[in-house]
Amino acid sequence: MNHIVTVQDAVIAFAEDIEPTDAELDAIVREEPLLLAEQELLDVQIALLDRPLTPLAKRRLRRAANKVLAARTEIANRAAAVRTGVAA
């Protein structure tokens, strides 16, 4: 006879693995500017889905995309500085 484990028992059995570690939380904090920039870009893209692309809308989209690129560059530069031992 097979025993059926309830979902709660299965979740409780692995409770330690569910919470993020300190290293994972630190990584999220380091990547927060990128996450916010990507969210802003997505908001702009959604807002422009059913509207004509005006010069102002193009500028707004370009600025949001540039924020994403700047955030990615900052994270990459910081990671490279850590790997090479250069103080950031």
C-alpha positions in Angstrom: 0.0 0.0 0.0 1.4 3.4 -1.0 1.1 6.2 1.5 -0.1 9.6 0.3 1.7 12.5 1.9 -0.2 15.7 2.2 1.1 18.8 0.6 1.7 20.4 4.0 3.8 17.5 5.2 5.9 17.7 2.0 6.4 21.4 2.4 7.3 21.2 6.1 9.8 18.4 5.3 11.9 20.8 3.2 11.2 24.0 5.1 14.9 24.8 5.4 15.4 24.8 1.7 12.5 27.2 1.0 14.0 30.3 2.5 16.6 32.2 0.5 20.1 32.2 1.9 22.0 35.4 2.9 24.0 35.1 -0.3 20.9 34.9 -2.4 19.4 37.9 -0.7 22.6 39.9 -1.2 22.5 39.0 -4.9 18.9 40.2 -5.2 19.9 43.5 -3.5 22.8 43.9 -5.9 20.5 43.3 -8.9 17.7 45.5 -7.7 18.5 48.5 -9.9 18.4 46.2 -12.9 15.1 44.6 -11.9 13.6 48.1 -11.4 14.9 49.3 -14.8 13.5 46.2 -16.5 10.2 46.7 -14.8 10.1 50.3 -16.0 10.9 49.2 -19.5 8.2 46.7 -19.5 5.7 49.3 -18.2 6.6 51.6 -21.0 6.3 48.8 -23.6 2.9 47.8 -22.2 1.7 51.4 -22.3 2.7 51.7 -25.9 1.1 48.5 -27.1 -2.1 50.2 -28.3 -0.9 53.7 -29.0 0.9 55.2 -32.0 4.6 55.7 -31.5 5.0 59.5 -31.1 8.4 61.2 -30.7 7.7 61.6 -27.0 6.9 57.9 -26.7 10.0 57.0 -28.6 12.1 59.1 -26.2 10.4 57.4 -23.2 11.1 54.0 -24.6 14.7 54.8 -25.5 15.3 56.2 -22.0 13.9 53.1 -20.3 16.0 50.9 -22.5 19.1 52.9 -21.7 18.4 52.5 -18.0 18.4 48.8 -18.4 21.7 48.9 -20.3 23.2 51.1 -17.7 22.1 48.9 -14.9 23.5 45.8 -16.7 26.8 47.5 -17.4 27.1 48.5 -13.7 26.5 45.0 -12.5 28.9 43.6 -15.1 31.6 46.1 -14.1 31.1 45.4 -10.4 31.4 41.7 -11.0 34.5 42.1 -13.1 36.1 44.3 -10.4 35.4 41.6 -7.8 36.9 38.9 -10.0 40.1 41.0 -10.7 40.3 42.2 -7.1 40.0 45.9 -8.1 38.2 48.0 -5.6 34.9 49.3 -7.0 
